């Protein structure tokens, strides 16, 4: 006995891929997840760069003097 018959496969397709609500959610997830990941990476890089610039500015104000 085959578990996935043709009728069952067609029913699964009808309930998922041909369902407009499911497709809207799937497309939204495919669109949003990479954007969220990229935004998180860019935010991390921005914070690192901001701290580095701040350190450089502080070093310019208080240069190390040789003893």
C-alpha positions as CSV (number, residue, x, y, z in Angstrom):
1,X,0.0,0.0,0.0
2,X,1.5,3.3,-1.1
3,X,1.3,6.1,1.5
4,X,1.2,9.0,-0.9
5,X,-1.4,8.2,-3.5
6,X,-2.2,10.5,-6.4
7,X,-5.4,11.8,-4.7
8,X,-3.6,12.5,-1.5
9,X,-0.8,14.4,-3.3
10,X,-3.3,16.5,-5.2
11,X,-5.2,17.3,-2.0
12,X,-1.9,18.4,-0.3
13,X,-1.1,20.6,-3.3
14,X,-4.5,22.1,-3.2
15,X,-4.4,22.9,0.5
16,X,-0.9,24.4,0.4
17,X,0.6,25.6,-2.9
18,X,-2.6,26.6,-4.5
19,X,-3.8,28.4,-1.3
20,X,-3.4,32.1,-1.8
21,X,-3.0,32.8,2.0
22,X,-0.3,30.2,2.3
23,X,1.5,31.5,-0.8
24,X,1.3,35.1,0.5
25,X,2.9,34.0,3.8
26,X,5.5,31.9,2.0
27,X,6.5,34.8,-0.3
28,X,6.6,37.2,2.7
29,X,8.9,34.9,4.6
30,X,11.2,34.4,1.6
31,X,11.3,38.2,1.2
32,X,11.7,39.2,4.9
33,X,14.1,36.6,6.4
34,X,17.1,37.6,4.3
35,X,16.4,41.3,4.9
36,X,16.3,40.7,8.7
37,X,19.6,38.8,8.5
38,X,21.3,41.4,6.4
39,X,20.0,44.2,8.6
40,X,21.4,42.5,11.7
41,X,24.8,42.0,10.1
42,X,24.9,45.7,8.9
43,X,23.8,46.9,12.4
44,X,26.6,44.9,14.0
45,X,29.2,46.3,11.5
46,X,27.9,49.8,12.1
47,X,28.3,49.5,15.9
48,X,31.8,48.1,15.5
49,X,32.8,51.0,13.2
50,X,31.2,53.5,15.5
51,X,33.2,52.3,18.5
52,X,36.4,52.3,16.4
53,X,35.8,55.9,15.3
54,X,35.1,56.9,18.9
55,X,38.4,55.2,20.1
56,X,40.3,57.0,17.3
57,X,38.8,60.4,18.3
58,X,39.7,59.8,21.9
59,X,43.3,58.9,21.0
60,X,43.6,62.2,19.0
61,X,42.4,64.2,22.0
62,X,44.8,62.4,24.4
63,X,47.9,61.3,22.5
64,X,50.3,59.0,24.3
65,X,53.5,60.9,25.3
66,X,56.8,59.0,25.5
67,X,58.3,58.9,29.0
